[in-house]
Amino acid sequence: MASSPGKTLREAAAVNTIQIPGAPSALYGRLIERMGFPAVYLSGAALSAGVLAIPDVGLFTLTELTNQAAYLTRSVSIPVIVDADTGFGDILNVERTVIELENTGVAAIQLEDQQLPKRCGHLSGKTLVEPDVMCSKLRAAVAARRDSDLIIIARTDARGVTGLDDAIQRAKRYLDTGADWIFPEALSTRDEFASFSKAVEAPLVANMTEFGKSPLLTQDELAELGYRVVLYPVTLLRIAAKAAQGALAEIAENGTQGRLLDQMQTRDELYELLDYNDFQDRDRAYFSP
């Protein structure tokens, strides 16, 4: 990228409402890029389930998240947004979280206002930190970044706990504290998406996760409502896991995967995605006199 990842992402979202799928691994990040999407999302839910096979309740560590972020940024040239949950602790933990993740080359870091143990944003049982606590975390995040274009995304889970009005008021405070973008989690109707956008003047992130609280609005609908970023955090993981389940059933029942070949990515397609020929060319060149 000619400019910093954060600046590239800011410019893309300023021009159009952009769609950003979540990548359960670096390979999916590469596929997202090849399919023409402008950025990729590293979801905490996808990392928890897809890599570690654990629920999304704040169990993975900063080291595990940083490693996964590094795998993604090395594999793609498009910007990466990383979901850092609650920042792995108190204010100084947030500071270190931003330092470590920025060092991997991400474009944006998302922080949320839940208490630990956190929950998936579309489940019940969530609890929130006080707005002052979240504002302190955001101040630490802003102070810790070296590149002023690194985007700090403040996610509020207040809609599912204290209501839409509190979510709006929290969002305004988070912006005043220095957050760049706002992510209202688990809005439950199209009208709520509209009301939030009307009340909060900032680049807004919409989460179009499946089987959750929010209606699955289209990119055009969300653009009309004033949202600049549309996330699909776990879509690819769900699709892949369902396809894998079906393939395993086919193998178990028929003793072969032969009938599945037309549903598979071919060897050539995989090698092209991995730039395999480039590795071979470099390998040969190293043996040249």
BELVEN-V256696 format. One line per field, one symbol per residue. phi: phi as a letter, one per 40 degrees, with the letter a starting at -180 (. if undefined). A space follows every 50 residues. Layout:
BEGIN
phi = ???
END
This chain:
BEGIN
phi = .cbcdccccdcccccacbcbccbcacccdccdcccgccabbccccccdcc bbfbccbgccccccccccccdccccbbccbcbcbfcggicccccdcdcdc ccccgccabbbbbcccccbdcbbcgcbbccdccccccccccccccccccd cbbccbccdcbbhcccdcccdcccccchccbbbccgcbadccdccccccb cacbbbbbccgbccccccdcccccchcbbbcbcbdccccccccccccccc cccbgacdccdcccccdcccccccfcccccccccccccc
END
